[in-house]
Amino acid sequence: MDIQIDLSGRIETLNSASAFAFANGKSRTILIPARVKRNVSRRLASRGVKSKMISVRMFTGATYLLVHPLLAEIKTIVIDREFEGWENEIRSLLLRLIRQAGHEIRSDAIQFRSVGKHARCHHLALAAFRNKNEPDHRVTLNELLAAC
């Protein structure tokens, strides 16, 4: 299965939630509450992680939490460009998380492209972000911390 991933609500904006969604055949949405993002950000900062890297790690962790339940079925992951210039770091962190979970995926199977506003994943993420649709999962502090 090839999937596209989009985000609504910037991960680095700590006073509002963020919603991630994938779609293409199957779909899934997750919501990261603002308080979870704030707490993870504080904890990573207390460990000496730099500000921009905190956002990159939270973005990667959330992406992993989104795809984790269906990793065995996923062949290609296309991620909307949110952190231009950080794609290699995100790919590396995501590959590490996927491989630690016991799944194999080629490095070139994780791609970064503009998904666009007409993509189904964009509409799903936006609906979850705006509380119009219930997300499939609400991410907890411990889940996101473990993935960061």
N, CA, C and O atoms as CSV, one atom per row, in Angstrom:
chain,resi,resn,atom,element,x,y,z
A,1,MET,N,N,0.854,-1.180,0.000
A,1,MET,CA,C,0.000,0.000,0.000
A,1,MET,C,C,0.891,1.232,0.000
A,1,MET,O,O,1.864,1.307,0.751
A,2,ASP,N,N,0.556,2.184,-0.839
A,2,ASP,CA,C,1.235,3.477,-0.889
A,2,ASP,C,C,0.327,4.489,-0.210
A,2,ASP,O,O,-0.875,4.532,-0.471
A,3,ILE,N,N,0.913,5.308,0.670
A,3,ILE,CA,C,0.089,6.282,1.389
A,3,ILE,C,C,0.664,7.687,1.268
A,3,ILE,O,O,1.853,7.872,1.011
A,4,GLN,N,N,-0.211,8.672,1.459
A,4,GLN,CA,C,0.166,10.071,1.547
A,4,GLN,C,C,-0.185,10.557,2.941
A,4,GLN,O,O,-1.217,10.183,3.498
A,5,ILE,N,N,0.685,11.398,3.505
A,5,ILE,CA,C,0.484,11.911,4.856
A,5,ILE,C,C,0.436,13.425,4.816
A,5,ILE,O,O,1.243,14.066,4.143
A,6,ASP,N,N,-0.523,13.996,5.548
A,6,ASP,CA,C,-0.607,15.450,5.693
A,6,ASP,C,C,-0.853,15.781,7.155
A,6,ASP,O,O,-1.260,14.935,7.951
A,7,LEU,N,N,-0.595,17.031,7.479
A,7,LEU,CA,C,-0.714,17.551,8.837
A,7,LEU,C,C,-1.557,18.809,8.810
A,7,LEU,O,O,-1.451,19.615,7.886
A,8,SER,N,N,-2.394,18.979,9.823
A,8,SER,CA,C,-3.101,20.247,10.035
A,8,SER,C,C,-2.747,20.730,11.430
A,8,SER,O,O,-2.830,19.968,12.393
A,9,GLY,N,N,-2.361,21.961,11.540
A,9,GLY,CA,C,-1.938,22.530,12.813
A,9,GLY,C,C,-0.462,22.273,13.012
A,9,GLY,O,O,-0.059,21.154,13.330
A,10,ARG,N,N,0.331,23.279,12.830
A,10,ARG,CA,C,1.791,23.138,12.910
A,10,ARG,C,C,2.209,22.450,14.206
A,10,ARG,O,O,1.694,22.769,15.277
A,11,ILE,N,N,3.131,21.520,14.107
A,11,ILE,CA,C,3.598,20.772,15.274
A,11,ILE,C,C,4.319,21.687,16.259
A,11,ILE,O,O,4.290,21.445,17.466
A,12,GLU,N,N,4.964,22.734,15.754
A,12,GLU,CA,C,5.719,23.637,16.632
A,12,GLU,C,C,4.845,24.695,17.308
A,12,GLU,O,O,5.329,25.431,18.168
A,13,THR,N,N,3.564,24.783,16.930
A,13,THR,CA,C,2.625,25.691,17.588
A,13,THR,C,C,2.067,24.967,18.804
A,13,THR,O,O,1.216,24.086,18.682
A,14,LEU,N,N,2.554,25.348,19.968
A,14,LEU,CA,C,2.276,24.579,21.178
A,14,LEU,C,C,0.962,24.936,21.871
A,14,LEU,O,O,0.586,24.293,22.850
A,15,ASN,N,N,0.260,25.957,21.371
A,15,ASN,CA,C,-1.009,26.336,22.007
A,15,ASN,C,C,-2.222,25.794,21.263
A,15,ASN,O,O,-3.355,26.142,21.596
A,16,SER,N,N,-2.003,24.950,20.264
A,16,SER,CA,C,-3.120,24.303,19.579
A,16,SER,C,C,-2.721,22.881,19.201
A,16,SER,O,O,-1.539,22.551,19.106
A,17,ALA,N,N,-3.719,22.067,18.993
A,17,ALA,CA,C,-3.496,20.656,18.644
A,17,ALA,C,C,-2.936,20.536,17.227
A,17,ALA,O,O,-2.933,21.498,16.459
A,18,SER,N,N,-2.470,19.346,16.904
A,18,SER,CA,C,-2.050,19.011,15.540
A,18,SER,C,C,-2.725,17.700,15.162
A,18,SER,O,O,-2.855,16.797,15.989
A,19,ALA,N,N,-3.151,17.604,13.912
A,19,ALA,CA,C,-3.773,16.380,13.416
A,19,ALA,C,C,-2.970,15.865,12.227
A,19,ALA,O,O,-2.611,16.627,11.330
A,20,PHE,N,N,-2.696,14.586,12.230
A,20,PHE,CA,C,-1.994,13.916,11.139
A,20,PHE,C,C,-2.962,12.919,10.520
A,20,PHE,O,O,-3.768,12.308,11.222
A,21,ALA,N,N,-2.880,12.757,9.215
A,21,ALA,CA,C,-3.740,11.780,8.540
A,21,ALA,C,C,-3.004,11.155,7.374
A,21,ALA,O,O,-2.168,11.794,6.735
A,22,PHE,N,N,-3.323,9.895,7.101
A,22,PHE,CA,C,-2.880,9.286,5.848
A,22,PHE,C,C,-4.090,8.732,5.138
A,22,PHE,O,O,-5.109,8.412,5.750
A,23,ALA,N,N,-3.952,8.628,3.847
A,23,ALA,CA,C,-5.032,8.081,3.039
A,23,ALA,C,C,-4.449,7.497,1.765
A,23,ALA,O,O,-3.377,7.893,1.307
A,24,ASN,N,N,-5.166,6.569,1.222
A,24,ASN,CA,C,-4.911,5.943,-0.060
A,24,ASN,C,C,-5.365,4.501,0.096
A,24,ASN,O,O,-4.576,3.626,0.451
A,25,GLY,N,N,-6.594,4.270,-0.162
A,25,GLY,CA,C,-7.185,2.966,0.125
A,25,GLY,C,C,-7.700,2.963,1.552
A,25,GLY,O,O,-8.895,3.149,1.784
A,26,LYS,N,N,-6.822,2.757,2.494
A,26,LYS,CA,C,-7.169,2.855,3.914
A,26,LYS,C,C,-6.821,4.264,4.390
A,26,LYS,O,O,-6.104,5.002,3.715
A,27,SER,N,N,-7.339,4.623,5.560
A,27,SER,CA,C,-7.011,5.935,6.113
A,27,SER,C,C,-6.935,5.851,7.632
A,27,SER,O,O,-7.474,4.932,8.248
A,28,ARG,N,N,-6.260,6.824,8.215
A,28,ARG,CA,C,-6.140,6.902,9.674
A,28,ARG,C,C,-5.817,8.335,10.059
A,28,ARG,O,O,-5.078,9.025,9.358
A,29,THR,N,N,-6.377,8.778,11.179
A,29,THR,CA,C,-6.069,10.115,11.702
A,29,THR,C,C,-5.671,10.001,13.163
A,29,THR,O,O,-6.189,9.167,13.906
A,30,ILE,N,N,-4.734,10.864,13.559
A,30,ILE,CA,C,-4.372,10.983,14.966
A,30,ILE,C,C,-4.401,12.458,15.324
A,30,ILE,O,O,-4.176,13.325,14.479
A,31,LEU,N,N,-4.679,12.723,16.580
A,31,LEU,CA,C,-4.694,14.090,17.091
A,31,LEU,C,C,-3.714,14.176,18.254
A,31,LEU,O,O,-3.719,13.335,19.153
A,32,ILE,N,N,-2.876,15.202,18.221
A,32,ILE,CA,C,-1.942,15.444,19.312
A,32,ILE,C,C,-2.403,16.702,20.032
A,32,ILE,O,O,-2.268,17.804,19.500
A,33,PRO,N,N,-2.944,16.551,21.234
A,33,PRO,CA,C,-3.412,17.720,21.977
A,33,PRO,C,C,-2.278,18.704,22.285
A,33,PRO,O,O,-1.118,18.312,22.408
A,34,ALA,N,N,-2.628,19.964,22.406
A,34,ALA,CA,C,-1.639,21.010,22.676
A,34,ALA,C,C,-0.859,20.723,23.957
A,34,ALA,O,O,0.354,20.925,23.993
A,35,ARG,N,N,-1.527,20.259,24.999
A,35,ARG,CA,C,-0.830,20.009,26.270
A,35,ARG,C,C,0.214,18.904,26.118
A,35,ARG,O,O,1.263,18.951,26.761
A,36,VAL,N,N,-0.064,17.918,25.279
A,36,VAL,CA,C,0.915,16.858,25.019
A,36,VAL,C,C,2.125,17.451,24.312
A,36,VAL,O,O,3.263,17.158,24.680
A,37,LYS,N,N,1.892,18.280,23.303
A,37,LYS,CA,C,3.003,18.904,22.582
A,37,LYS,C,C,3.844,19.770,23.521
A,37,LYS,O,O,5.073,19.730,23.470
A,38,ARG,N,N,3.183,20.552,24.376
A,38,ARG,CA,C,3.909,21.416,25.326
A,38,ARG,C,C,4.774,20.599,26.276
A,38,ARG,O,O,5.937,20.930,26.508
A,39,ASN,N,N,4.203,19.533,26.824
A,39,ASN,CA,C,4.947,18.698,27.767
A,39,ASN,C,C,6.118,17.984,27.106
A,39,ASN,O,O,7.201,17.908,27.687
A,40,VAL,N,N,5.916,17.459,25.901
A,40,VAL,CA,C,7.006,16.805,25.179
A,40,VAL,C,C,8.088,17.826,24.859
A,40,VAL,O,O,9.276,17.547,25.021
A,41,SER,N,N,7.687,18.999,24.408
A,41,SER,CA,C,8.648,20.050,24.085
A,41,SER,C,C,9.489,20.414,25.309
A,41,SER,O,O,10.710,20.540,25.215
A,42,ARG,N,N,8.835,20.580,26.446
A,42,ARG,CA,C,9.551,20.908,27.698
A,42,ARG,C,C,10.540,19.812,28.080
A,42,ARG,O,O,11.681,20.088,28.449
A,43,ARG,N,N,10.092,18.587,27.987
A,43,ARG,CA,C,10.965,17.463,28.383
A,43,ARG,C,C,12.158,17.314,27.443
A,43,ARG,O,O,13.275,17.059,27.892
A,44,LEU,N,N,11.927,17.470,26.151
A,44,LEU,CA,C,13.049,17.384,25.206
A,44,LEU,C,C,14.015,18.543,25.411
A,44,LEU,O,O,15.230,18.356,25.348
A,45,ALA,N,N,13.489,19.731,25.654
A,45,ALA,CA,C,14.347,20.896,25.902
A,45,ALA,C,C,15.187,20.685,27.167
A,45,ALA,O,O,16.358,21.062,27.203
A,46,SER,N,N,14.596,20.088,28.194
A,46,SER,CA,C,15.347,19.848,29.437
A,46,SER,C,C,16.463,18.831,29.235
A,46,SER,O,O,17.401,18.769,30.030
A,47,ARG,N,N,16.364,18.033,28.171
A,47,ARG,CA,C,17.420,17.068,27.816
A,47,ARG,C,C,18.472,17.689,26.908
A,47,ARG,O,O,19.430,17.027,26.510
A,48,GLY,N,N,18.283,18.975,26.582
A,48,GLY,CA,C,19.265,19.670,25.755
A,48,GLY,C,C,18.987,19.644,24.262
A,48,GLY,O,O,19.842,20.041,23.471
A,49,VAL,N,N,17.811,19.186,23.862
A,49,VAL,CA,C,17.466,19.157,22.441
A,49,VAL,C,C,17.148,20.588,21.994
A,49,VAL,O,O,16.382,21.294,22.651
A,50,LYS,N,N,17.733,21.004,20.886
A,50,LYS,CA,C,17.538,22.355,20.356
A,50,LYS,C,C,16.114,22.543,19.833
A,50,LYS,O,O,15.449,21.580,19.454
A,51,SER,N,N,15.663,23.786,19.819
A,51,SER,CA,C,14.281,24.149,19.485
A,51,SER,C,C,13.800,23.557,18.161
A,51,SER,O,O,12.760,22.899,18.135
A,52,LYS,N,N,14.519,23.770,17.073
A,52,LYS,CA,C,14.084,23.266,15.761
A,52,LYS,C,C,14.078,21.745,15.742
A,52,LYS,O,O,13.203,21.129,15.135
A,53,MET,N,N,15.056,21.141,16.408
A,53,MET,CA,C,15.121,19.684,16.435
A,53,MET,C,C,13.967,19.103,17.245
A,53,MET,O,O,13.520,17.992,16.960
A,54,ILE,N,N,13.475,19.832,18.252
A,54,ILE,CA,C,12.306,19.379,19.008
A,54,ILE,C,C,11.123,19.229,18.059
A,54,ILE,O,O,10.423,18.217,18.092
A,55,SER,N,N,10.899,20.232,17.216
A,55,SER,CA,C,9.790,20.180,16.255
A,55,SER,C,C,9.964,19.026,15.273
A,55,SER,O,O,9.003,18.322,14.963
A,56,VAL,N,N,11.177,18.834,14.787
A,56,VAL,CA,C,11.456,17.750,13.841
A,56,VAL,C,C,11.214,16.394,14.498
A,56,VAL,O,O,10.633,15.500,13.883
A,57,ARG,N,N,11.651,16.242,15.729
A,57,ARG,CA,C,11.462,14.965,16.425
A,57,ARG,C,C,9.985,14.715,16.740
A,57,ARG,O,O,9.515,13.583,16.632
A,58,MET,N,N,9.254,15.755,17.125
A,58,MET,CA,C,7.813,15.566,17.370
A,58,MET,C,C,7.087,15.235,16.066
A,58,MET,O,O,6.202,14.379,16.057
A,59,PHE,N,N,7.445,15.895,14.975
A,59,PHE,CA,C,6.840,15.619,13.674
A,59,PHE,C,C,7.106,14.168,13.266
A,59,PHE,O,O,6.197,13.461,12.831
A,60,THR,N,N,8.352,13.736,13.410
A,60,THR,CA,C,8.718,12.368,13.041
A,60,THR,C,C,8.027,11.355,13.939
A,60,THR,O,O,7.524,10.337,13.463
A,61,GLY,N,N,8.003,11.635,15.243
A,61,GLY,CA,C,7.344,10.733,16.182
A,61,GLY,C,C,5.866,10.592,15.884
A,61,GLY,O,O,5.318,9.491,15.928
A,62,ALA,N,N,5.218,11.713,15.580
A,62,ALA,CA,C,3.791,11.675,15.250
A,62,ALA,C,C,3.554,10.916,13.950
A,62,ALA,O,O,2.587,10.162,13.838
A,63,THR,N,N,4.422,11.108,12.976
A,63,THR,CA,C,4.309,10.376,11.703
A,63,THR,C,C,4.409,8.877,11.955
A,63,THR,O,O,3.637,8.088,11.409
A,64,TYR,N,N,5.367,8.500,12.786
A,64,TYR,CA,C,5.520,7.083,13.130
A,64,TYR,C,C,4.271,6.545,13.830
A,64,TYR,O,O,3.783,5.469,13.486
A,65,LEU,N,N,3.755,7.285,14.804
A,65,LEU,CA,C,2.559,6.835,15.526
A,65,LEU,C,C,1.358,6.698,14.591
A,65,LEU,O,O,0.499,5.840,14.795
A,66,LEU,N,N,1.306,7.538,13.576
A,66,LEU,CA,C,0.230,7.460,12.590
A,66,LEU,C,C,0.298,6.164,11.783
A,66,LEU,O,O,-0.716,5.487,11.612
A,67,VAL,N,N,1.471,5.818,11.293
A,67,VAL,CA,C,1.606,4.677,10.378
A,67,VAL,C,C,1.847,3.343,11.077
A,67,VAL,O,O,1.647,2.285,10.480
A,68,HIS,N,N,2.272,3.384,12.329
A,68,HIS,CA,C,2.672,2.171,13.042
A,68,HIS,C,C,1.683,1.007,12.937
A,68,HIS,O,O,2.119,-0.112,12.666
A,69,PRO,N,N,0.377,1.208,13.135
A,69,PRO,CA,C,-0.534,0.054,13.098
A,69,PRO,C,C,-0.586,-0.676,11.750
A,69,PRO,O,O,-0.973,-1.844,11.702
A,70,LEU,N,N,-0.209,-0.018,10.676
A,70,LEU,CA,C,-0.312,-0.649,9.353
A,70,LEU,C,C,1.044,-0.790,8.654
A,70,LEU,O,O,1.101,-0.911,7.430
A,71,LEU,N,N,2.120,-0.773,9.419
A,71,LEU,CA,C,3.457,-0.832,8.817
A,71,LEU,C,C,3.672,-2.056,7.927
A,71,LEU,O,O,4.348,-1.963,6.903
A,72,ALA,N,N,3.117,-3.171,8.299
A,72,ALA,CA,C,3.310,-4.395,7.516
A,72,ALA,C,C,2.715,-4.273,6.117
A,72,ALA,O,O,3.140,-4.979,5.203
A,73,GLU,N,N,1.739,-3.389,5.940
A,73,GLU,CA,C,1.066,-3.231,4.651
A,73,GLU,C,C,1.634,-2.104,3.800
A,73,GLU,O,O,1.380,-2.050,2.597
A,74,ILE,N,N,2.394,-1.212,4.405
A,74,ILE,CA,C,2.832,0.008,3.714
A,74,ILE,C,C,4.102,-0.252,2.901
A,74,ILE,O,O,5.082,-0.802,3.405
A,75,LYS,N,N,4.059,0.153,1.652
A,75,LYS,CA,C,5.220,0.025,0.756
A,75,LYS,C,C,5.925,1.373,0.563
A,75,LYS,O,O,7.154,1.444,0.575
A,76,THR,N,N,5.139,2.438,0.386
A,76,THR,CA,C,5.685,3.771,0.137
A,76,THR,C,C,4.950,4.784,1.000
A,76,THR,O,O,3.727,4.740,1.136
A,77,ILE,N,N,5.723,5.701,1.584
A,77,ILE,CA,C,5.161,6.779,2.398
A,77,ILE,C,C,5.541,8.103,1.748
A,77,ILE,O,O,6.724,8.417,1.610
A,78,VAL,N,N,4.543,8.872,1.352
A,78,VAL,CA,C,4.768,10.213,0.811
A,78,VAL,C,C,4.312,11.206,1.879
A,78,VAL,O,O,3.136,11.248,2.241
A,79,ILE,N,N,5.250,11.996,2.373
A,79,ILE,CA,C,4.984,12.948,3.449
A,79,ILE,C,C,4.957,14.349,2.868
A,79,ILE,O,O,5.851,14.741,2.118
A,80,ASP,N,N,3.916,15.103,3.222
A,80,ASP,CA,C,3.821,16.490,2.769
A,80,ASP,C,C,4.998,17.281,3.319
A,80,ASP,O,O,5.422,17.074,4.456
A,81,ARG,N,N,5.514,18.177,2.512
A,81,ARG,CA,C,6.673,18.980,2.924
A,81,ARG,C,C,6.281,19.976,4.006
A,81,ARG,O,O,5.562,20.941,3.744
A,82,GLU,N,N,6.750,19.739,5.204
A,82,GLU,CA,C,6.505,20.628,6.334
A,82,GLU,C,C,7.809,21.242,6.827
A,82,GLU,O,O,7.822,22.376,7.305
A,83,PHE,N,N,8.900,20.501,6.714
A,83,PHE,CA,C,10.202,20.932,7.213
A,83,PHE,C,C,11.234,20.824,6.091
A,83,PHE,O,O,12.092,19.942,6.101
A,84,GLU,N,N,11.134,21.730,5.131
A,84,GLU,CA,C,12.074,21.697,4.011
A,84,GLU,C,C,13.495,21.876,4.524
A,84,GLU,O,O,13.766,22.723,5.375
A,85,GLY,N,N,14.386,21.067,3.991
A,85,GLY,CA,C,15.776,21.084,4.422
A,85,GLY,C,C,16.056,20.079,5.528
A,85,GLY,O,O,17.216,19.801,5.830
A,86,TRP,N,N,15.008,19.529,6.139
A,86,TRP,CA,C,15.148,18.565,7.224
A,86,TRP,C,C,14.707,17.170,6.798
A,86,TRP,O,O,14.607,16.273,7.636
A,87,GLU,N,N,14.444,16.976,5.518
A,87,GLU,CA,C,13.911,15.701,5.043
A,87,GLU,C,C,14.822,14.513,5.367
A,87,GLU,O,O,14.338,13.455,5.769
A,88,ASN,N,N,16.123,14.679,5.197
A,88,ASN,CA,C,17.039,13.558,5.469
A,88,ASN,C,C,17.035,13.184,6.941
A,88,ASN,O,O,17.087,12.002,7.282
A,89,GLU,N,N,16.974,14.179,7.816
A,89,GLU,CA,C,16.911,13.916,9.250
A,89,GLU,C,C,15.602,13.202,9.608
A,89,GLU,O,O,15.604,12.236,10.372
A,90,ILE,N,N,14.495,13.683,9.054
A,90,ILE,CA,C,13.199,13.052,9.314
A,90,ILE,C,C,13.198,11.613,8.801
A,90,ILE,O,O,12.746,10.704,9.497
A,91,ARG,N,N,13.699,11.409,7.596
A,91,ARG,CA,C,13.756,10.061,7.015
A,91,ARG,C,C,14.586,9.134,7.912
A,91,ARG,O,O,14.173,8.010,8.198
A,92,SER,N,N,15.739,9.604,8.346
A,92,SER,CA,C,16.622,8.798,9.178
A,92,SER,C,C,15.963,8.423,10.507
A,92,SER,O,O,16.016,7.267,10.925
A,93,LEU,N,N,15.347,9.400,11.165
A,93,LEU,CA,C,14.666,9.133,12.433
A,93,LEU,C,C,13.490,8.179,12.239
A,93,LEU,O,O,13.284,7.275,13.050
A,94,LEU,N,N,12.722,8.373,11.177
A,94,LEU,CA,C,11.567,7.526,10.910
A,94,LEU,C,C,11.999,6.095,10.578
A,94,LEU,O,O,11.382,5.136,11.042
A,95,LEU,N,N,13.039,5.956,9.789
A,95,LEU,CA,C,13.559,4.619,9.473
A,95,LEU,C,C,13.994,3.894,10.744
A,95,LEU,O,O,13.732,2.703,10.907
A,96,ARG,N,N,14.658,4.617,11.641
A,96,ARG,CA,C,15.107,4.008,12.900
A,96,ARG,C,C,13.914,3.493,13.711
A,96,ARG,O,O,13.944,2.374,14.224
A,97,LEU,N,N,12.860,4.319,13.824
A,97,LEU,CA,C,11.667,3.908,14.576
A,97,LEU,C,C,10.988,2.692,13.938
A,97,LEU,O,O,10.588,1.761,14.637
A,98,ILE,N,N,10.862,2.704,12.621
A,98,ILE,CA,C,10.216,1.599,11.909
A,98,ILE,C,C,11.016,0.315,12.072
A,98,ILE,O,O,10.448,-0.753,12.302
A,99,ARG,N,N,12.332,0.421,11.953
A,99,ARG,CA,C,13.184,-0.769,12.073
A,99,ARG,C,C,13.223,-1.292,13.503
A,99,ARG,O,O,13.287,-2.502,13.719
A,100,GLN,N,N,13.185,-0.391,14.479
A,100,GLN,CA,C,13.128,-0.824,15.883
A,100,GLN,C,C,11.843,-1.592,16.161
A,100,GLN,O,O,11.811,-2.460,17.034
A,101,ALA,N,N,10.794,-1.277,15.429
A,101,ALA,CA,C,9.518,-1.973,15.595
A,101,ALA,C,C,9.505,-3.315,14.861
A,101,ALA,O,O,8.506,-4.034,14.891
A,102,GLY,N,N,10.628,-3.651,14.197
A,102,GLY,CA,C,10.743,-4.945,13.539
A,102,GLY,C,C,10.273,-4.990,12.102
A,102,GLY,O,O,10.045,-6.069,11.555
A,103,HIS,N,N,10.125,-3.824,11.479
A,103,HIS,CA,C,9.685,-3.778,10.081
A,103,HIS,C,C,10.827,-3.300,9.202
A,103,HIS,O,O,11.670,-2.513,9.631
A,104,GLU,N,N,10.845,-3.774,7.993
A,104,GLU,CA,C,11.853,-3.337,7.028
A,104,GLU,C,C,11.201,-2.437,5.995
A,104,GLU,O,O,10.115,-2.723,5.492
A,105,ILE,N,N,11.876,-1.362,5.696
A,105,ILE,CA,C,11.428,-0.449,4.650
A,105,ILE,C,C,12.681,0.187,4.052
A,105,ILE,O,O,13.612,0.549,4.771
A,106,ARG,N,N,12.687,0.314,2.764
A,106,ARG,CA,C,13.830,0.934,2.091
A,106,ARG,C,C,13.816,2.434,2.332
A,106,ARG,O,O,12.755,3.040,2.476
A,107,SER,N,N,14.976,3.014,2.372
A,107,SER,CA,C,15.115,4.452,2.581
A,107,SER,C,C,14.366,5.251,1.514
A,107,SER,O,O,13.732,6.260,1.821
A,108,ASP,N,N,14.442,4.798,0.263
A,108,ASP,CA,C,13.792,5.542,-0.822
A,108,ASP,C,C,12.274,5.354,-0.846
A,108,ASP,O,O,11.589,5.959,-1.671
A,109,ALA,N,N,11.747,4.520,0.051
A,109,ALA,CA,C,10.297,4.352,0.156
A,109,ALA,C,C,9.660,5.484,0.962
A,109,ALA,O,O,8.435,5.609,0.993
A,110,ILE,N,N,10.478,6.303,1.610
A,110,ILE,CA,C,9.981,7.467,2.337
A,110,ILE,C,C,10.323,8.689,1.495
A,110,ILE,O,O,11.493,9.029,1.314
A,111,GLN,N,N,9.288,9.340,0.985
A,111,GLN,CA,C,9.466,10.463,0.067
A,111,GLN,C,C,8.791,11.705,0.612
A,111,GLN,O,O,7.879,11.625,1.435
A,112,PHE,N,N,9.251,12.853,0.142
A,112,PHE,CA,C,8.689,14.136,0.564
A,112,PHE,C,C,8.255,14.898,-0.683
A,112,PHE,O,O,9.059,15.197,-1.567
A,113,ARG,N,N,6.964,15.202,-0.726
A,113,ARG,CA,C,6.402,15.967,-1.833
A,113,ARG,C,C,5.246,16.794,-1.304
A,113,ARG,O,O,4.704,16.521,-0.233
A,114,SER,N,N,4.883,17.793,-2.059
A,114,SER,CA,C,3.699,18.561,-1.714
A,114,SER,C,C,2.482,17.693,-2.003
A,114,SER,O,O,2.294,17.229,-3.127
A,115,VAL,N,N,1.665,17.480,-0.991
A,115,VAL,CA,C,0.498,16.614,-1.138
A,115,VAL,C,C,-0.657,17.374,-1.788
A,115,VAL,O,O,-1.374,16.815,-2.618
A,116,GLY,N,N,-0.842,18.618,-1.425
A,116,GLY,CA,C,-1.885,19.437,-2.038
A,116,GLY,C,C,-3.174,19.445,-1.254
A,116,GLY,O,O,-3.455,18.528,-0.482
A,117,LYS,N,N,-3.949,20.482,-1.456
A,117,LYS,CA,C,-5.190,20.686,-0.709
A,117,LYS,C,C,-6.337,19.803,-1.184
A,117,LYS,O,O,-7.371,19.729,-0.519
A,118,HIS,N,N,-6.175,19.137,-2.315
A,118,HIS,CA,C,-7.240,18.276,-2.824
A,118,HIS,C,C,-7.058,16.822,-2.407
A,118,HIS,O,O,-7.917,15.981,-2.671
A,119,ALA,N,N,-5.941,16.531,-1.758
A,119,ALA,CA,C,-5.676,15.159,-1.326
A,119,ALA,C,C,-6.612,14.766,-0.186
A,119,ALA,O,O,-6.962,15.590,0.659
A,120,ARG,N,N,-7.005,13.508,-0.177
A,120,ARG,CA,C,-7.915,13.021,0.866
A,120,ARG,C,C,-7.290,13.157,2.252
A,120,ARG,O,O,-7.986,13.484,3.213
A,121,CYS,N,N,-5.983,12.909,2.367
A,121,CYS,CA,C,-5.332,13.014,3.669
A,121,CYS,C,C,-5.392,14.444,4.202
A,121,CYS,O,O,-5.476,14.651,5.412
A,122,HIS,N,N,-5.349,15.423,3.313
A,122,HIS,CA,C,-5.461,16.825,3.738
A,122,HIS,C,C,-6.829,17.068,4.368
A,122,HIS,O,O,-6.920,17.678,5.433
A,123,HIS,N,N,-7.881,16.601,3.726
A,123,HIS,CA,C,-9.240,16.800,4.238
A,123,HIS,C,C,-9.463,16.064,5.558
A,123,HIS,O,O,-10.127,16.579,6.458
A,124,LEU,N,N,-8.909,14.867,5.666
A,124,LEU,CA,C,-9.050,14.107,6.909
A,124,LEU,C,C,-8.342,14.799,8.071
A,124,LEU,O,O,-8.896,14.910,9.165
A,125,ALA,N,N,-7.110,15.264,7.829
A,125,ALA,CA,C,-6.352,15.948,8.883
A,125,ALA,C,C,-7.049,17.238,9.292
A,125,ALA,O,O,-7.146,17.543,10.481
A,126,LEU,N,N,-7.532,17.993,8.316
A,126,LEU,CA,C,-8.206,19.259,8.605
A,126,LEU,C,C,-9.495,19.032,9.398
A,126,LEU,O,O,-9.791,19.786,10.325
A,127,ALA,N,N,-10.256,18.010,9.044
A,127,ALA,CA,C,-11.502,17.720,9.761
A,127,ALA,C,C,-11.217,17.323,11.211
A,127,ALA,O,O,-11.942,17.733,12.117
A,128,ALA,N,N,-10.178,16.535,11.436
A,128,ALA,CA,C,-9.816,16.154,12.806
A,128,ALA,C,C,-9.307,17.360,13.579
A,128,ALA,O,O,-9.628,17.527,14.755
A,129,PHE,N,N,-8.513,18.202,12.923
A,129,PHE,CA,C,-7.971,19.403,13.561
A,129,PHE,C,C,-9.089,20.360,13.976
A,129,PHE,O,O,-9.028,20.965,15.046
A,130,ARG,N,N,-10.102,20.493,13.131
A,130,ARG,CA,C,-11.225,21.406,13.397
A,130,ARG,C,C,-12.330,20.756,14.226
A,130,ARG,O,O,-13.399,21.342,14.397
A,131,ASN,N,N,-12.084,19.560,14.737
A,131,ASN,CA,C,-13.053,18.814,15.551
A,131,ASN,C,C,-14.343,18.497,14.806
A,131,ASN,O,O,-15.399,18.369,15.426
A,132,LYS,N,N,-14.270,18.369,13.487
A,132,LYS,CA,C,-15.447,17.991,12.702
A,132,LYS,C,C,-15.567,16.479,12.597
A,132,LYS,O,O,-16.667,15.951,12.434
A,133,ASN,N,N,-14.448,15.786,12.691
A,133,ASN,CA,C,-14.423,14.322,12.710
A,133,ASN,C,C,-13.590,13.884,13.898
A,133,ASN,O,O,-12.569,14.494,14.213
A,134,GLU,N,N,-14.029,12.832,14.548
A,134,GLU,CA,C,-13.267,12.268,15.661
A,134,GLU,C,C,-12.029,11.561,15.096
A,134,GLU,O,O,-12.151,10.767,14.164
A,135,PRO,N,N,-10.844,11.836,15.645
A,135,PRO,CA,C,-9.649,11.137,15.158
A,135,PRO,C,C,-9.712,9.659,15.541
A,135,PRO,O,O,-10.420,9.274,16.471
A,136,ASP,N,N,-8.972,8.853,14.818
A,136,ASP,CA,C,-8.908,7.430,15.144
A,136,ASP,C,C,-8.170,7.203,16.461
A,136,ASP,O,O,-8.413,6.219,17.161
A,137,HIS,N,N,-7.263,8.129,16.789
A,137,HIS,CA,C,-6.470,7.977,18.008
A,137,HIS,C,C,-6.027,9.343,18.521
A,137,HIS,O,O,-5.652,10.218,17.741
A,138,ARG,N,N,-6.075,9.515,19.840
A,138,ARG,CA,C,-5.524,10.710,20.499
A,138,ARG,C,C,-4.204,10.296,21.129
A,138,ARG,O,O,-4.154,9.385,21.956
A,139,VAL,N,N,-3.148,10.967,20.731
A,139,VAL,CA,C,-1.807,10.622,21.180
A,139,VAL,C,C,-1.600,11.090,22.620
A,139,VAL,O,O,-1.970,12.207,22.983
A,140,THR,N,N,-1.004,10.221,23.429
A,140,THR,CA,C,-0.715,10.552,24.822
A,140,THR,C,C,0.722,11.054,24.956
A,140,THR,O,O,1.541,10.899,24.050
A,141,LEU,N,N,0.999,11.651,26.095
A,141,LEU,CA,C,2.339,12.144,26.396
A,141,LEU,C,C,3.360,11.013,26.300
A,141,LEU,O,O,4.397,11.172,25.656
A,142,ASN,N,N,3.084,9.887,26.923
A,142,ASN,CA,C,4.047,8.784,26.924
A,142,ASN,C,C,4.285,8.216,25.525
A,142,ASN,O,O,5.408,7.838,25.191
A,143,GLU,N,N,3.240,8.155,24.715
A,143,GLU,CA,C,3.410,7.648,23.346
A,143,GLU,C,C,4.329,8.554,22.534
A,143,GLU,O,O,5.262,8.088,21.881
A,144,LEU,N,N,4.050,9.857,22.586
A,144,LEU,CA,C,4.859,10.783,21.785
A,144,LEU,C,C,6.285,10.858,22.314
A,144,LEU,O,O,7.231,10.894,21.527
A,145,LEU,N,N,6.455,10.880,23.626
A,145,LEU,CA,C,7.806,10.897,24.194
A,145,LEU,C,C,8.604,9.672,23.752
A,145,LEU,O,O,9.777,9.787,23.395
A,146,ALA,N,N,7.977,8.512,23.774
A,146,ALA,CA,C,8.666,7.284,23.383
A,146,ALA,C,C,9.082,7.322,21.911
A,146,ALA,O,O,10.090,6.722,21.537
A,147,ALA,N,N,8.320,8.016,21.085
A,147,ALA,CA,C,8.618,8.093,19.651
A,147,ALA,C,C,9.581,9.244,19.312
A,147,ALA,O,O,10.063,9.346,18.184
A,148,CYS,N,N,9.847,10.087,20.277
A,148,CYS,CA,C,10.744,11.234,20.031
A,148,CYS,C,C,12.147,10.924,20.498
A,148,CYS,O,O,13.039,11.764,20.375
